[in-house]
Amino acid sequence: MNANISNLTNKQTIFREAKDYIMIALGMTLYGIGWTIFLLPNDITTGGVPGIASIVFFATKLPVQYTYFTINALLLLLALKILGFKFCVKTIYAVLVLTSFLSLLQSLIGEVHILQDQPFMACVLGASFCGSGIGIAFSANGSSGGTDIIAAIINKYRDVSLGRVVMACDMIIITSSYFVLHDWEKVVYGYVTLYVCSFVLDQIVNSAHQSVQFFIISKHYKEIGEHINKDMHRGVTVLDGTGLYTGNGVKMMFVLAKKRESTTIFRLIKDIDPDAFVSQSTVIGVYGKGFDHIKVK
């Protein structure tokens, strides 16, 4: 029995890791599309190492993948020494995927310029692709490297939030693009890119993990609970309560579920007891079987 459980656990771990690597590859592909097709041709700088690579490209026409890979390689060597191999393995994979895809994409599109007369639209679309890509990679426990590594190293030794470090680095990089482009309008587009990218990233990451909790009071609690167990594969905890006004005892069910399952649960309750009292609220995080894994530094 223990051997069977162990084999099942190993298979689940392999499947989960394989899925993570596939999603990281997808995320880096989307990032490469946003950066290479929409931002670079319109001289729009983004944050992080891609921003530095963009500035070098604007100044020297050196393909961005060379600068991107070189800087990340140096940062990863530093991170390997300070943060360890476990932190870096998926970041190394993401950097290799994005570097390879950038080379392929630039050879395919050549000198094609998209939305050259509409820089704001290019800025929004490029940032949306980049934010989606990073969000997908983050949801799969991956990272595109760059300022994430710097932030993690600083955070290890100083009580400074990761977000604050990343934001400061990105603002400095985007502002410095003025010394190459000599155009404040392009710098402003860079700030817009940073904001849109961060917004889309947050939406992707939060939607992937958003959960809700239900408190349900009903005379038909057993039937509702059994259907939630059987049809939704969600646990139900029954609590004893007392109505303060009536003094009568009540049974209250506590249920945690993914946000996308809310409509199905409401329909199930309504079909069994249209008069049930239901409270639904969003929770910041749910960790355990069927939800997210507990993450600690």
Secondary structure by P-SEA (a helix, b strand, c coil): caaaaaaaaaaaaaaaaaaaaaaaaaaaaaaaaaacccccccccccccaaaaaaaaaaaccccaaaaaaaaaaaaaaaaaacccccccaaaaaaaaaaaaaaaaaaaaacccccccccaaaaaaaaaaaaaaaaaaaaaacccccaaaaaaaaaaacccccaaaaaaaaaaaaaaacccccccaaaaaaaaaaaaaaaaaaaaaaaaabbbbbbbbbccaaaaaaaaaaccccbbbbbbbbbcccccbbbbbbbbbbcccaaaaaaaaaaaccccbbbbbbbbcccccccccccccc
